[in-house]
Amino acid sequence: MNLDPTDEQLALVDSVRAVCADYFSSEKLHQLANDFSPEIAKEIYEPGWNALLELGLFSLVTAEDKGGVGLGFCEAALVFEELGRNIVPGPVLSTFLCGLLSKDDILNGAIDDIALFDDSRKYEIVASIDSTAISNPDLVDAVLVLDSPSSSLDNASIYYCETSGLKLTSQLPLDPLTPVALAEEKINWKKLADGEAALYLKKVGCVLTAAYQTGLAEGALNLAVDYAKQREQFNTPIGSFQAVKHICADMLTLVEVARAAVYVSAVGLDEECFDSVGSEASKTTADNKSNTSFSAINLDDDLSAAKVMAGKAAEFCGEGCVQVHGGMGYTWEADPHLYLKRAWSISHRYGSAGYHSTSLAETLAN
Amino acid sequence: MDINYSETEIEFRDKLISWLDEVLPEITESPGNLNRVALREYDTAWQKKLFEAGYAGVNWPKEYGGQGLSPTEQLIFLEETTRRGAPYVGMNFVGLLHAGPTIIACGSDEQKAKYLPPILSGYNIWCQGFSEPNAGSDLASLSTKAHRDGDVYVVNGQKIWTSYGDTADYCELLVRTNPDEKHAGISWLICPMNLSGIDIRPIKSLTGSTEFCEVFFEDVKIPVENLVGEENAGWKVAMVTFSFERGTAFISEQIGAFYQLEELARLANELAAESGTLDAGIKREIGELRAAFLALWALTKRNVSQAEKTGVPGPGGSVFKLYFGQVKKSMCDLALRILGEQALYREGKDEATSLDLVTQRIYTLSLSIAAGTSQIQRNIIGERILGLPK
């Protein structure tokens, strides 16, 4: 048993951090927050996106012989945690998931229209076929849904629609880093696939959203702690006051608890996805599982726990960061609101806290 | 990253399960916390059984009676014994979970040889003599004095909240050996509780039990060889004790909480069956608690796998203890709301892993006070992990 990243994994995270420092600095994020128009996006956002693409983010878990990086979901979780720490905006996770759909071994053959997907395009995934709010409308080429009309998990489907055919009206967004438009007419979805593939992508989306939320939470915590060390009132750094220190301690507590849950579910995802191909090694793993009593809690429970706890951490830390900054935290120019609004804007993705809590209670009752 | 158990760990679990299936049916129910003499008998009898079967001190060194296995195997041991309703560690708590580990980490070879085996065999019970009436959260201001007189320390002063003081054979005792220093004037002594000059007065806690005591010391002579670590370096030794107390001592209680939550879900379903449907809000609260316990379990695995490398749990123990206390309290709060009038009476005994949620709610008031209050844990997290100024 080991739940600490290896040196190689940490090096990968460092390379993502370097890209973020170059392309998604606080200054650049504020430029986007002030104006996320297609022109500014092209100038500010595209170079960062291309750097992430170059890094292999969108084929991170694709096998090397298929031109991918050949890593697993633990690495993906660490990468998304780092993206969250830097509030990297845009359809990064949705596009990553679409990459799985077109390149991944496990989903091979799930869809016929592979030509719809390639690395030069961006994708957004919305919650249901009844959704009308589309995030990042000017950035993405197509919108997808991973769901069925009844939202029954057993019968999930993947739907697709090009954005060029949609009549969209821009809205004032909750999160200035997540532009939103409303579709004026009911979207005319094309069904791409039925069954397992949609479920699989939902699970991956859930774990990686939780990883991103954990990163957001830690980013907000770090900013709050730095500020509490510098800002002086009553002739002393405010971080020496327990009223402030204890907010920070509660933030760290939620970050650590969420992170552990995210790592465990990422490991679970790796085992379910990569070890289920029928090799001898994977059989041993499956046998072991039946033998490990309640520590072999199934993946669905683990990822629900990760999503609930990481969502809580992101929102608590975002709000704590605003509070520790006082009046400065209430300004547009400061960073704290960017963490919190981003946390709010992704909280419903791949199942809200309410949805996952309810399903956790149901597995307990059965 | 890896959450699988190794072949040997799985083998260990299987053997343990068969052994538990064999012996547990013969185990009677605990006499409860109010009957102190019978409880000592009961708790130590179970420990003796573990010792004889080769399950005492799973991750303690072999040469002192332990099994020489890993912290992961110790985790498996706690998981399976708790899951199968084996007797709780009870009065063996201080010896097994913090005094013993502290002696392993900081004691001399003679001390290890003398004190560790009787802890494992259930022969000796330990108590904790840290807090004083005027040294609670500010523990390092403690004033129980020990001055050296030949080959003994002469101890005068008073301790309070001494868990198991009424039944213990030994006490892990913090004393002031240098009045001119604060942290650097403290020593960690092993005090036999049968020495003359020790007066023990039980305190009735709000659960109704008397598991902790006031202990008065009047010219108590403790042999110099009972000093653990260097003289005046006791604070460092105490920090090791704390890291075990906060980092690993709550693991079986944490595992117990999974079953308490199951019990709560069962109760909620039962009451819902009477009234028609289970309230969606209550269902969601149960799910949120389950999410928190699963995440804490993940954190424990992470802490244990880190401890496998370092030997001593890190300050992450404060994180665990702080959050576990909060979540367990929330669970018991919900239990009282679900139970309604049935919460007017208690069935369970005062044990951390009992399924009686009314007793649990009362007991959980201690979780944010004992082993460092939640406020002190937040100071530790703020100052030692986040580097915020004092």
Interface residues (C-beta under 8 A of the other chain):
Chain A: M1 N2 L3 D4 P5 T6 C74 V225 A228 K229 T236 P237 G239 S240 Q242 K245 H246 C248 A249 D250 L252 T253 L254 E256 V257 A258 A260 A261 Y263 V264 A266 V267 G268 E271 T285 N288 N291 T292 S293 F294 S295 I297 D301 D302 S304 A305 A306 V308 M309 A353 G354 H356 S357 T358 S359 L360 A361 E362 L364 A365
Chain B: M1 D2 I3 N4 Y5 I10 R13 D14 T72 E79 E80 R83 F258 L261 E262 A265 N269 A280 K283 R284 E285 I286 G287 E288 R290 A291 A292 L294 A295 L296 W297 A298 L299 K301 R302 V304 S305 Q306 G316 V319 L322 Y323 Q375 Q377 R378 N379 I381 G382 E383 I385 L386 G387 L388 P389 K390
